[in-house]
Amino acid sequence: MSLTGLSAMAHADSASQDFVPVTVKSTSAQAETKGFFEDQSLSGTTRNWYAHERATRQALFKHQSSDGTSHPTHKRTNWVQGTILNYTSGFTEGTVGFSTEVAAYNAIALERGRATVAGPNNRTLTHRDGDVIGQWSKMGLANVKARVSNTTLTAGRQSIDTPVLAYIANRALPSSFEGVSLHSAEFDNISFDLGTFDRLSTRTEQGTSKFVAEYGDRAFEADHVNIGGINYQPLKSLKTSFYVSNVEDLWNQYYFGATHELGDSSVLSLSTGLNYYKTVDEGKSLLGDIDNDTYSLAFGLTHQAHTLTFSWQQVNGDEYFDYLHDTNAIFLANSLLSDFNGPNEKSLQINYSLNMAQFGVPGLKFSLYNARGWGIDGTNYKGTAYDVKKMDGENHYEWGFGTSYAVQSGPLKDTAIRATYTAHRASKNQGDGSLDEFRLVTTIPFNIL
């Protein structure tokens, strides 16, 4: 579940519209380092992740019995405890500083019933026959960093969060990527990202794999993913970003995004979020011809504790708007339980959120939304990599509500508890099907060093 592109923000004062000149930072992160061991830390999180799904029409899941017989089922329950132990050193002193980051990931399946888990899936690690693997571990992160001033080069397994390649953390454990990246923040209001990656460490696997499409034929793999981007803040109230990615022999993707804040939330403020993707086939075009323009535009009105957001999203193309599997590289406002990214799909979401800090309960939030998608049409698709040709006027809708609480103080400070209930209903050939889902996720951070 991805909710990106626009977030409600509370402002004590009216959002400034002042121009921000491009200036070199007066401070250097490397000059302020205290040393490799002096700045080291050992910390982590443990997450209890529970989800129960119920298909309301046809059976959407299946499981295998011990004799290899496949059985369709309307229900699926996954319950996993995921723990991350992360060691991060400081940077060595000098003009060029070096550091390292290592994170061990561990998962324990608390629900191990073969029929209940209904694997294989991307929630609980199982063998190919669906038999649950009770406990497993892997090195989730392992990299070396070199820094000059405010520019850092990272080599190894790492987390990247950009509109065209982003780790996803909506399961018990997150995904990560193997490669080399460069992040430069030498200016106060401009930063740059470059990277090249060749392997993916998924959320629910011990090993690594090549990159594949989320919605396209996964028989076609990309050997390399190359990214580049710039983030620029021309006004105190306006942030923009432009990113490009090359997924070798699959596609080239171009992204532009902007967020703007106007007004004072104690009276009334307006948040505007724009996200636009252009995707075209590349190289050997293993997924066939791709020519896709997709965008979302969201407007959020905030008055004190209350935020009401309207989000419009549209896909212009005869295939899905696609992104890389096991990533969160879909910075679109209507990416929810469903991504609302079918061929030629139009969708509208209305979201209401309530921040209880205004009523003396900081950390407690509620949200309620309804989203509808229509006009899904893949009948003009000429290729074979996307299963869309039967989609002719398909439609679907989704609604959900949730609550979250973050502990504000004490030994459990920053512990987060989130409960959500989502219902999705779809026409016959819409790809997500009709189901209800309840999730309960508790994440507890801890510090050892």
KAMO-V320978 format. One record per pair of residues at least 12 apart in sequence whose C-alpha atoms are under 7 Angstrom apart, sorted by the first residue. I is the first residue (numbers start at 1). J is the second residue. If there is no record, write none. Layout:
i=(I	I)
j=(J	J)
This chain:
i=(1	1	1	2	2	2	3	3	3	4	4	4	5	5	5	5	5	5	6	6	6	8	8	8	10	11	11	12	12	13	14	14	15	15	15	15	15	16	16	17	17	17	18	18	19	19	19	20	20	20	22	22	22	23	23	24	24	24	25	25	25	28	28	29	29	30	30	30	30	30	31	33	33	34	35	35	35	35	36	36	36	36	36	37	37	38	39	39	40	40	40	41	41	41	41	42	42	42	42	42	42	43	43	43	43	43	43	43	44	44	44	44	44	44	45	45	45	45	45	45	45	46	46	46	46	46	46	47	47	47	47	47	47	47	47	48	48	48	48	48	48	48	49	49	49	49	49	49	49	49	50	50	50	50	50	50	51	51	51	51	51	51	51	52	52	52	52	52	52	53	53	53	53	53	53	53	54	54	54	54	54	54	55	55	55	55	55	56	56	57	59	59	59	60	60	61	61	61	62	63	63	63	63	63	64	64	76	76	76	77	77	78	78	78	78	79	79	79	80	80	80	80	80	80	81	81	81	81	81	82	82	82	82	82	83	83	83	84	84	84	84	85	85	85	86	86	86	87	87	87	88	88	88	89	95	96	96	96	97	97	97	98	98	98	99	99	99	100	100	100	101	101	101	101	102	102	102	103	103	103	103	104	104	104	105	105	105	105	106	106	106	107	107	107	108	108	108	109	109	109	112	112	114	114	114	118	122	123	123	124	125	125	137	138	140	141	141	142	142	142	143	143	143	143	144	150	150	150	151	151	151	151	152	152	152	153	153	153	154	154	154	155	155	155	156	156	156	157	157	157	157	158	158	158	159	159	162	163	163	163	164	164	164	164	165	165	166	166	166	167	167	168	168	168	171	173	174	175	175	175	175	176	176	176	177	177	177	177	178	178	178	178	179	179	179	180	180	180	181	181	181	182	182	189	189	190	190	190	191	191	191	192	192	192	193	193	193	194	194	194	195	195	195	196	196	196	196	197	197	197	198	198	198	198	199	202	210	210	211	211	212	212	213	213	213	213	214	214	214	214	215	215	215	216	216	216	217	217	220	222	222	222	222	223	224	224	225	225	225	225	226	226	226	227	227	227	228	228	228	229	229	229	230	230	237	237	238	238	238	239	239	239	240	240	240	241	241	241	242	242	242	243	243	248	248	249	249	249	249	249	250	250	250	250	250	250	251	251	251	251	252	252	252	252	253	253	253	253	254	254	254	255	255	255	256	256	256	257	257	257	258	258	258	259	259	259	260	260	265	265	265	266	266	267	267	268	268	268	269	269	269	270	270	270	270	271	271	271	272	272	272	273	273	273	274	274	274	275	275	275	275	275	276	276	276	277	277	277	278	278	278	279	279	279	280	287	288	288	291	292	292	292	293	293	293	294	294	294	294	295	295	295	296	296	296	296	296	296	297	297	297	298	298	298	298	299	304	305	305	305	305	306	306	306	307	307	307	308	308	308	309	309	309	310	310	310	311	311	311	311	311	312	312	312	313	313	313	313	314	314	314	315	315	315	315	315	316	316	317	317	318	318	318	318	318	319	319	319	319	319	319	320	320	320	321	321	334	338	340	342	343	343	343	344	344	344	345	345	345	345	346	346	346	347	347	347	347	348	348	348	349	349	349	349	350	350	350	351	351	351	352	352	352	353	353	353	354	354	363	363	363	363	364	364	364	365	365	365	366	366	366	367	367	367	368	368	368	369	369	369	370	370	370	371	371	371	372	372	372	373	373	373	374	374	374	374	375	375	375	376	376	376	376	376	377	377	377	377	378	378	378	379	379	390	391	391	394	394	394	395	395	395	396	396	396	397	397	397	398	398	398	399	399	399	400	400	400	401	401	401	402	402	402	403	403	403	404	404	404	405	405	414	415	415	415	416	416	416	417	417	417	418	418	418	419	419	419	420	420	420	421	421	421	422	422	422	423	423	423	424)
j=(170	336	337	328	335	336	333	335	336	331	332	333	273	274	275	331	332	333	273	298	333	271	300	307	265	264	265	264	266	264	263	264	237	261	262	263	264	236	237	235	236	237	235	236	234	235	236	234	235	236	187	188	189	187	188	186	187	188	186	187	188	149	150	149	150	97	147	148	149	150	149	91	93	93	90	91	92	93	89	90	91	92	99	89	90	90	89	90	88	89	90	87	88	89	449	86	87	88	447	448	449	85	86	87	446	447	448	449	84	85	86	445	446	447	83	84	85	443	444	445	446	82	83	84	443	444	445	81	82	83	172	441	442	443	444	80	81	82	172	441	442	443	79	80	81	171	172	440	441	442	78	79	80	439	440	441	77	78	79	437	438	439	440	76	77	78	437	438	439	75	76	77	435	436	437	438	74	75	76	435	436	437	74	75	434	435	436	434	435	434	72	73	74	73	74	73	74	118	118	114	115	118	119	130	129	130	116	117	118	116	117	111	117	123	124	109	110	111	107	108	109	110	124	172	107	108	109	110	172	106	107	108	172	173	105	106	107	103	104	105	106	103	104	105	102	103	104	101	102	103	100	101	102	101	148	146	147	148	146	147	148	145	146	147	144	145	146	143	144	145	141	142	143	144	141	142	143	139	140	141	142	138	139	140	137	138	139	140	136	137	138	135	136	137	134	135	136	124	134	135	132	134	130	131	132	130	204	171	204	204	204	205	206	206	176	157	158	156	157	158	155	156	157	158	156	184	185	186	183	184	185	186	182	183	184	181	182	183	180	181	182	179	180	181	178	179	180	176	177	178	179	176	177	178	176	177	329	329	330	331	243	244	245	329	327	329	327	328	329	327	328	326	327	328	203	203	203	201	202	203	326	200	201	202	197	199	200	201	197	198	199	200	196	197	198	195	196	197	194	195	196	194	195	232	233	231	232	233	230	231	232	229	230	231	228	229	230	227	228	229	226	227	228	224	225	226	227	224	225	226	210	223	224	225	211	326	222	223	324	325	324	325	322	323	324	325	322	323	324	325	320	322	386	287	385	386	385	386	286	247	248	249	250	248	247	248	245	246	247	248	245	246	247	244	245	246	243	244	245	242	243	244	242	243	260	261	259	260	261	258	259	260	257	258	259	256	257	258	255	256	257	255	256	282	283	282	283	284	285	286	281	282	283	285	286	287	279	280	281	282	279	280	281	282	277	278	279	280	277	278	279	276	277	278	275	276	277	274	275	276	273	274	275	272	273	274	272	273	302	303	304	303	304	303	304	301	302	303	301	302	303	299	300	301	302	299	300	301	298	299	300	297	298	299	296	297	298	295	296	297	331	332	294	295	296	293	294	295	292	293	294	291	292	293	292	385	383	385	317	316	317	321	315	316	317	314	315	316	321	313	314	315	311	312	313	314	332	333	311	312	313	310	311	312	333	311	358	354	355	356	358	353	354	355	352	353	354	351	352	353	350	351	352	349	350	351	333	334	348	349	350	347	348	349	334	346	347	348	345	346	347	341	343	344	345	346	343	344	343	344	343	344	378	380	381	342	343	378	381	386	388	341	342	343	341	342	349	432	373	376	376	377	378	375	376	377	373	374	375	376	373	374	375	371	372	373	374	371	372	373	369	370	371	372	369	370	371	368	369	370	367	368	369	366	367	368	366	367	405	406	407	408	404	405	406	403	404	405	402	403	404	401	402	403	400	401	402	399	400	401	398	399	400	397	398	399	396	397	398	395	396	397	393	394	395	396	393	394	395	391	392	393	394	395	391	392	393	394	390	391	392	391	392	429	429	430	427	429	430	426	427	430	425	426	427	424	425	426	423	424	425	422	423	424	421	422	423	420	421	422	419	420	421	418	419	420	417	418	419	417	418	445	443	444	445	442	443	444	441	442	443	440	441	442	439	440	441	438	439	440	437	438	439	436	437	438	435	436	437	436)
